[in-house]
Amino acid sequence: MALRLTTGVSGRALALAVTLLAAAAVWAGVVAPLRDWYQDRAETLRRQEAVARRMAALVETLPALRGEAEAVAHDGLSGGATDSGEDSPLLPGESDALAAAHLQQRIDDLAAKAGVRVNTEEILPGQPSGDLHAVPVRLTMTAPYQAFVTLLLSLARSGIPMVADEILLRGRADVARNTDTPVDASLTVTSYRAAKADTR
């Protein structure tokens, strides 16, 4: 039995519906994914270009930063530093042991002024860092929370820069409301000396 196709208005409507359905299928299966892929790719390229511009800007600042670092290192290594190290951004001492002893004394002085009792001090192995040598000291202490914060500020503002990290605090839960609450703290304080041939 032969299949009879619908003619007239009904046939044209059916043909239009089939055409629209085919167009929708092509759009959903081909055009829309391609458009989304193009938009994603364009966004990726924009981000890569932005990163490239930022990196180029950072690279342009490197010569100036190197010059500043060399100037600071030169000032630290020059004869302008006093024996006490107060006028130099570096620890005095020809070895890590001597520099660490000076660092411990500085920490003890600042802790006493802040009202902090240092329990233990441990000199950790020094590490070379370019033209400098890192000298770390590990500390444990007990103090009111506010006094401990005052000590951290004093370390940061010291004439000989000191970096405090690996900070661990133990205390009651109300320390945020009562700054007089005592806390047990441990931290590592690191400062730097000029790299010498003797790195003991």
Secondary structure as GFF3:
##gff-version 3
##sequence-region A 1 200
A	DSSP	alpha_helix	8	26	.	.	.	ID=ss1
A	DSSP	pi_helix	27	31	.	.	.	ID=ss2
A	DSSP	alpha_helix	32	77	.	.	.	ID=ss3
A	DSSP	alpha_helix	96	114	.	.	.	ID=ss4
A	DSSP	beta_strand	117	123	.	.	.	ID=ss5
A	DSSP	beta_strand	127	129	.	.	.	ID=ss6
A	DSSP	beta_strand	132	144	.	.	.	ID=ss7
A	DSSP	alpha_helix	145	157	.	.	.	ID=ss8
A	DSSP	beta_strand	163	171	.	.	.	ID=ss9
A	DSSP	three_ten_helix	173	176	.	.	.	ID=ss10
A	DSSP	beta_strand	182	194	.	.	.	ID=ss11
###
